[in-house]
Amino acid sequence: MKTIILPPSLRALLLALCCSSAFAAPAEHKEFDATLHAPFQGTADARRTFSLNFSYPGLEQSGNVYWKLELVDPHKRVVRVWRGANPILGSDVPVQVMWDGRIKGAPARAGLYAVRLHAILRGVAHDEHHGAVEQDWQIAVGQPAAPRMPRFAPLPGVREAAGAAMAPATGALPYTVYLANLHSQSNHSDGGAALDDCKGAQEPLKAKYGPEAAFAYARGRGLDILAVSEHNHMYDGSDGTNPNADPAKARDLYRAGLASAAAFNATKPGFLALYGMEWGVINNGGHINIFNSDELLGWETNALGELLADTRIARSDYGALYTLMRARGWVGQFNHPAHSGQFKVNGVPLAYTADGDEAMALCEVMNSTAFSTNDAESETRRSNFEQACNRLLEAGYHVAFSTNQDNHCANWGASYTNRTGILLPNGTALTRDSFIEALKARRVFATMDKGSQLVFTANGKMMGERFVNRGPLTLTAHFASSAGKKAAAVAIMEGVPGRNGTVTEVANLATASFTPAPGRHFYYAKVTQEDGNVLWSAPVWVTQE
């Protein structure tokens, strides 16, 4: 056999050609998404228009979206159905569905209804991520009776707690609320574009604004916490793999992001700048935010086989990731989870592991669209992931709900009014460590209205707690609005950890007392305001003896 020695320049060229193909990754946001905007209030005769939006960034061949919209009455019966099929290629597909406020020719009776969307994409390649999307939103017809809510004064925010006039009321819970957006990008990956130039995900490391600009913008818009969570596999400047990437530059950029957050925090007390990573890929994967890792995790190598990260974790190996996170004390969030096909361990989607249960603290229950250019907090394209989060809870995970914006444009925290509320004990300084402790305790609520709060208690114990109970259990949803908004509906939800079943409503009252069946349970509260904005409490986990 004859051996041919190639010149170094030619060898490098061939390596680049081969590796750019071998390591090619799908566009990070190639994912089917469907959103539903259902106005909570209609006209005097209940008429309203439901707005559907279907998207698939980077779709390379046309497909068809098949969708069904159901109207569910207060007795959980489907009373109206609309169906459709729409072609889709690359741009968004908006669909308007008009309801005349009638059911079988007669005006709909007053009450709280639900609008439920089912959508699936057909006719595209099997390697694309296009699982079915399901979500539902509550609406009011007429003037349904409002629930009775216990008196509850809003907990102070950080800016209020700083003033003597806003000291916590006597008897109030001893916590201060910090409002956070825990999912966003800058030009350290595929975000950071100016609003007038933002058409979606950016070419990695090429947009205008970095993490320092993101922190300053969010603070200026009244947020208390912003997490810049960069895609872990884009530090080489590529959405795939750059065979010529310098590992030192990738690692140095991650450290520069950590340093920028630390520098911002040093001069801006009362605000917490967080820098971390969004680990994983969409295709056969799922995204996880890691909030407190000083190591860049990755799986990509350059043409010389050098790891483009600090620590190697194989792509989509969630079992290994959870084990490392637990060992390091890192805390994570399930980002925009699909209810099937993601976060697989041993081939099982949304699979439970004991290490994952220790490491994963949050699950995004609702997000505004990632590529919104809205900076007036009025974005209507919003995704609901409550069903997927409930599957994780039923699998056995102890996760609390969060709601974020996944900003890729330069509107960090400004596309909508949704926030994740973090509760710190009064007098505790806001630091990365105290933030992580609050997440570990699950002292968290998710709100679509930054001026509203929801705290859930069980026999006086705070949401997030795990305890053994004997005898009756009293669950209470404490709701408050600084703007005087009222609750239109409340639901207390119940599930069983490890059952892998269905979460159901156990009460539609703000306070419910009963004796649970023996065994393990979790409960959480969900409140819908009179304007349709929803709040979710963290669960409590109860073992009934």
Residue pairs with C-beta under 8 A, 6 or more apart in sequence:
6 14
12 244
12 303
15 243
15 303
16 243
16 244
16 303
19 241
19 243
19 302
19 303
20 240
20 241
20 243
23 240
23 241
23 243
23 300
23 301
24 240
24 241
25 233
25 239
25 240
25 241
25 281
25 283
26 58
26 127
26 128
26 281
26 282
26 283
27 57
27 58
27 201
27 239
28 190
28 201
28 231
28 234
28 239
28 281
28 282
29 57
29 58
29 190
29 200
29 201
29 282
29 370
30 56
30 57
30 58
30 59
30 128
30 129
30 282
30 283
31 56
31 57
31 129
31 130
31 282
32 54
32 55
32 56
32 65
32 121
32 128
32 129
32 130
32 131
32 133
33 54
33 55
33 56
33 133
33 369
33 383
34 52
34 53
34 54
34 55
34 65
34 67
34 117
34 119
34 133
34 135
34 383
35 52
35 53
35 135
35 369
35 381
35 382
35 383
36 50
36 51
36 52
36 69
36 115
36 117
36 135
36 136
36 137
36 384
37 50
37 51
37 52
37 53
37 137
37 380
37 381
37 382
38 48
38 50
38 115
38 137
38 139
38 532
39 48
39 49
39 50
39 139
39 532
40 137
40 138
40 139
40 140
40 488
40 528
40 530
40 531
40 532
41 48
41 139
41 140
41 530
41 531
41 532
42 48
42 99
42 101
42 139
42 140
42 141
43 101
45 100
45 101
45 107
46 99
46 101
46 102
46 107
46 108
46 141
46 142
47 98
47 99
47 100
47 101
48 98
48 99
48 101
48 139
49 96
49 97
49 98
49 99
50 69
50 96
50 97
50 98
50 99
50 115
51 94
51 95
51 96
51 97
51 380
52 67
52 69
52 94
52 95
52 96
52 97
52 117
52 119
53 92
53 93
53 94
53 95
53 381
54 65
54 67
54 86
54 88
54 92
54 93
54 95
54 119
54 121
55 88
55 91
55 92
55 93
56 63
56 88
56 90
56 121
56 128
56 130
57 90
57 200
57 201
57 371
58 90
59 88
59 89
59 90
59 124
59 128
61 89
61 123
61 124
61 125
62 87
62 88
62 89
62 123
62 124
63 87
63 88
63 89
63 121
63 122
63 123
63 124
63 130
64 85
64 86
64 87
64 88
64 121
64 122
64 123
65 85
65 86
65 87
65 88
65 93
65 119
65 120
65 121
66 83
66 84
66 85
66 119
66 120
66 121
66 122
67 83
67 84
67 85
67 86
67 95
67 117
67 118
67 119
67 120
68 81
68 82
68 83
68 117
68 118
68 119
69 81
69 82
69 83
69 97
69 115
69 116
69 117
69 118
70 78
70 80
70 81
70 115
70 116
70 118
71 78
71 79
71 80
71 81
71 99
71 103
71 113
71 114
71 115
71 116
72 78
72 79
72 113
72 114
72 115
72 116
72 136
73 79
73 103
73 108
73 109
73 111
73 113
74 111
74 112
74 113
74 144
79 103
79 104
79 108
80 99
80 103
82 97
84 95
86 93
86 95
87 93
88 121
101 107
101 108
101 141
102 108
108 141
108 142
109 141
109 142
110 141
110 142
110 143
110 144
111 140
111 141
111 142
111 144
112 138
112 139
112 140
112 141
112 144
112 488
112 489
112 528
113 138
113 139
113 140
113 141
114 136
114 137
114 138
114 139
115 136
115 137
115 138
115 139
116 134
116 135
116 136
117 133
117 134
117 135
117 136
118 132
118 133
118 134
119 132
119 133
119 134
120 130
120 131
120 132
120 133
121 128
121 130
124 130
127 283
128 283
129 282
129 283
129 284
129 338
129 341
131 338
131 339
131 340
131 341
132 339
132 340
133 338
134 339
134 387
135 383
135 384
135 385
135 386
135 387
136 384
137 384
137 532
137 534
138 489
138 528
138 532
138 534
139 532
140 488
140 530
140 532
144 488
144 489
146 486
146 487
146 488
146 530
147 487
147 488
147 489
147 490
147 508
147 509
147 510
148 509
148 510
149 477
149 479
149 487
149 490
149 510
150 476
150 478
150 510
150 511
152 455
152 478
152 479
152 480
153 169
153 172
153 480
154 177
154 453
154 480
154 481
154 482
155 168
155 172
155 173
155 175
155 176
155 177
155 423
155 453
155 455
155 480
156 166
156 167
156 168
156 176
156 177
156 426
157 176
157 177
157 178
157 179
157 224
158 176
158 177
158 178
158 224
158 270
158 430
159 270
160 166
161 167
161 168
161 176
161 426
162 270
168 174
168 426
173 455
173 462
174 425
174 426
175 423
175 424
175 425
175 426
175 443
176 423
176 424
176 425
176 426
176 428
177 421
177 422
177 423
177 453
178 224
178 225
178 272
178 421
178 422
178 423
178 424
178 430
178 435
179 222
179 223
179 224
179 225
179 419
179 420
179 421
179 422
179 450
180 223
180 224
180 225
180 226
180 227
180 272
180 419
180 420
180 421
180 422
181 218
181 223
181 225
181 226
181 227
181 404
181 405
181 407
181 412
181 413
181 419
181 420
182 225
182 227
182 229
182 274
182 289
182 291
182 333
182 362
182 402
182 404
182 420
183 227
183 229
183 278
183 289
183 333
183 335
183 364
183 367
183 404
183 405
183 406
183 407
184 191
184 214
184 226
184 227
184 228
184 229
184 404
184 405
184 406
184 407
184 408
184 412
184 413
185 191
185 192
185 228
185 229
185 230
185 231
185 278
185 406
185 407
185 408
186 192
186 207
186 209
186 210
186 211
186 213
186 214
186 228
186 230
187 202
187 205
187 206
187 207
187 208
187 209
187 210
188 205
188 210
188 211
188 228
188 230
188 234
188 235
188 253
188 254
188 257
189 204
189 205
189 230
189 231
189 234
189 235
189 278
190 201
190 202
190 203
190 204
190 207
190 231
190 234
190 239
190 408
191 201
191 202
191 207
191 230
191 407
191 408
191 409
192 202
192 207
192 208
192 209
192 210
192 213
192 214
192 408
192 410
193 199
193 202
193 207
193 208
193 209
193 408
193 409
193 410
194 207
194 208
194 209
194 409
194 410
195 373
195 375
195 409
195 410
195 411
196 373
197 208
198 371
198 373
198 408
198 409
198 410
199 371
200 371
200 408
201 370
201 371
201 408
202 408
203 239
204 231
204 234
204 236
204 237
204 238
204 239
205 234
205 235
205 237
205 253
206 237
208 410
209 410
210 260
211 228
211 257
211 260
211 261
211 273
211 275
212 260
212 264
213 410
214 226
214 228
214 407
214 410
214 412
215 226
215 228
215 260
215 261
215 264
215 268
215 271
215 273
216 264
217 410
217 411
217 412
217 413
217 414
218 226
218 412
218 413
219 226
219 268
219 271
221 412
221 413
221 414
222 413
222 450
223 271
223 412
223 413
223 419
224 270
224 271
224 272
224 422
224 430
225 271
225 272
225 274
225 422
225 430
225 435
226 272
226 273
226 274
226 412
226 413
227 274
227 275
227 276
227 289
227 291
228 257
228 261
228 273
228 274
228 275
228 276
229 276
229 277
229 278
229 289
229 290
229 291
230 254
230 257
230 275
230 276
230 277
230 278
231 277
231 278
232 277
232 278
232 279
232 280
232 296
232 297
232 298
232 309
233 241
233 281
233 298
233 299
233 300
233 308
235 249
235 250
235 251
235 253
235 254
235 296
235 298
235 308
235 309
236 242
236 245
236 250
236 300
236 302
236 308
237 245
238 245
241 300
241 301
241 302
241 308
242 302
242 308
243 302
243 303
244 302
244 303
245 300
245 302
245 308
246 302
247 302
247 306
247 307
247 308
247 309
250 296
250 298
250 308
250 309
251 296
251 309
251 310
254 277
254 296
254 310
257 275
258 275
258 294
260 273
260 275
261 273
261 274
261 275
262 273
264 271
264 273
265 271
265 272
265 273
265 431
265 432
269 429
269 430
270 430
271 430
272 430
272 431
272 432
272 435
274 291
274 432
274 435
276 289
276 290
276 291
276 292
276 293
277 289
277 290
277 293
277 296
277 297
278 287
278 288
278 289
278 335
279 287
279 288
279 289
279 290
279 297
279 313
279 321
280 286
280 287
280 288
280 315
280 316
280 318
281 287
281 315
281 316
284 316
284 341
284 344
285 315
285 316
285 342
286 318
286 334
286 335
286 337
286 338
286 342
286 343
287 335
287 336
288 318
288 321
288 332
288 333
288 334
288 335
288 343
288 360
289 332
289 333
289 335
289 362
290 297
290 325
290 330
290 331
290 332
291 330
291 331
291 332
291 333
291 432
291 435
291 436
291 439
292 329
292 330
292 331
292 432
292 436
293 325
293 328
293 330
295 309
295 310
295 311
295 328
296 309
296 310
296 311
297 309
297 310
297 311
297 312
297 313
297 321
297 324
298 307
298 308
298 309
298 311
298 312
298 313
299 309
299 312
299 313
299 314
299 315
300 307
300 308
300 309
301 307
301 308
302 308
311 324
313 320
313 321
313 324
314 320
316 344
318 343
318 344
318 345
318 351
318 356
319 345
319 346
319 353
319 355
319 356
322 345
322 353
322 355
322 356
322 358
322 359
322 360
323 353
323 355
324 330
325 331
325 332
325 355
325 358
325 359
325 360
326 355
326 356
326 358
326 359
330 359
331 359
331 360
331 361
331 436
331 439
331 440
332 359
332 360
332 361
332 362
333 360
333 361
333 362
333 363
333 364
333 402
334 343
334 360
334 362
334 363
334 364
334 388
334 389
334 392
334 399
335 364
335 406
336 364
336 367
336 383
336 385
336 406
337 343
337 350
337 363
337 364
337 385
337 388
337 389
337 392
338 388
339 350
339 385
339 387
339 388
339 391
340 349
340 350
341 349
342 349
342 350
343 349
343 350
343 351
344 351
345 351
345 353
345 356
350 388
350 391
350 392
350 395
351 395
352 395
352 396
352 397
352 498
356 397
357 396
357 397
357 398
360 397
360 399
361 398
361 399
361 400
361 439
361 440
361 442
361 444
362 399
362 400
362 401
362 402
362 420
362 439
362 444
363 385
363 388
363 389
363 392
363 393
363 397
363 399
363 400
363 401
363 402
364 385
364 389
364 401
364 402
364 403
364 404
365 384
365 385
365 386
365 389
365 401
365 402
365 403
365 446
365 536
366 382
366 383
366 384
366 385
366 386
366 403
366 418
366 446
366 448
366 534
367 382
367 383
367 385
367 403
367 404
367 405
367 406
367 418
368 374
368 379
368 381
368 382
368 405
368 406
368 415
368 416
368 418
369 379
369 381
369 382
369 383
369 406
369 415
370 405
370 406
370 407
370 408
371 408
371 409
372 379
372 381
372 405
372 407
372 409
372 411
372 415
372 416
373 409
373 411
374 411
374 414
374 415
374 416
375 411
375 414
375 415
376 414
377 414
377 415
377 416
377 417
378 416
379 415
379 416
382 416
382 418
382 448
386 401
386 536
389 399
389 401
390 493
390 495
390 502
390 503
391 500
392 399
393 399
393 495
393 497
393 503
393 522
393 539
394 495
394 496
394 497
394 498
394 499
394 500
394 501
394 502
394 503
395 497
395 498
395 500
396 497
396 498
398 442
398 466
398 497
398 539
398 541
399 442
400 439
400 442
400 444
400 445
400 446
400 463
400 464
400 538
400 539
401 444
401 445
401 446
401 524
401 536
401 537
401 538
402 420
402 444
402 446
403 418
403 419
403 420
403 446
403 447
403 448
403 536
404 418
404 420
405 411
405 412
405 413
405 415
405 416
405 418
407 413
407 415
413 419
416 448
417 448
417 449
417 450
417 451
417 533
418 446
418 447
418 448
418 449
418 450
419 447
419 450
420 444
420 445
420 446
420 447
421 444
421 445
421 446
421 447
421 453
421 454
422 435
422 438
422 439
422 443
422 444
423 438
423 443
423 444
423 445
423 455
424 430
424 434
424 435
424 438
424 443
428 434
438 444
441 462
441 464
441 465
442 463
442 464
442 465
442 538
442 539
443 462
443 463
443 464
443 538
444 463
444 464
444 538
445 453
445 454
445 455
445 456
445 463
445 535
445 536
445 537
445 538
446 535
446 536
447 453
447 454
447 533
447 534
447 535
447 536
448 533
448 534
448 535
449 481
449 483
449 485
449 529
449 531
449 533
449 535
451 481
451 482
451 483
451 485
452 479
452 480
452 481
452 482
452 483
452 485
452 529
452 533
452 535
453 478
453 479
453 480
453 481
453 535
454 477
454 478
454 479
454 525
454 527
454 535
454 536
454 537
455 462
455 463
455 478
455 537
456 463
456 475
456 476
456 477
456 478
456 523
456 524
456 525
456 537
456 538
456 539
456 540
457 463
457 475
457 476
457 478
457 540
458 465
458 467
458 469
458 473
458 474
458 475
458 476
458 523
458 540
458 542
459 469
459 473
459 474
461 467
461 540
462 540
463 524
463 537
463 538
463 539
463 540
464 538
464 539
464 540
465 540
465 541
466 540
466 541
466 542
466 543
467 540
467 541
467 542
467 543
468 542
468 543
468 544
468 545
469 516
469 542
469 543
469 544
469 545
470 544
470 545
471 515
472 513
472 514
472 515
473 513
473 514
473 515
473 516
473 542
473 544
474 511
474 512
474 513
475 492
475 507
475 511
475 512
475 513
475 523
475 525
475 540
476 510
476 511
477 490
477 492
477 510
477 511
477 525
477 527
477 537
479 487
479 490
479 510
479 527
479 535
481 529
485 529
485 530
485 531
485 533
486 529
486 530
487 510
487 527
487 528
487 529
487 530
488 528
488 529
488 530
488 532
489 508
489 527
489 528
490 508
490 509
490 510
490 525
490 526
490 527
490 528
491 505
491 507
491 508
491 525
491 526
491 527
492 505
492 506
492 507
492 508
492 509
492 512
492 523
492 524
492 525
492 526
493 503
493 504
493 505
493 506
493 523
493 524
493 525
493 526
494 503
494 504
494 505
494 506
494 521
494 522
494 523
495 501
495 502
495 503
495 504
495 521
495 522
496 519
496 520
496 521
496 522
497 520
497 521
497 522
497 541
498 520
506 512
506 514
506 523
507 514
510 525
515 544
516 542
516 544
517 544
518 544
518 545
519 543
519 544
520 541
520 542
520 543
520 544
521 541
521 542
521 543
521 544
522 539
522 540
522 541
522 542
523 539
523 540
523 542
524 536
524 537
524 538
524 539
524 540
525 536
525 537
526 534
526 535
526 536
526 537
527 534
527 535
528 534
529 535
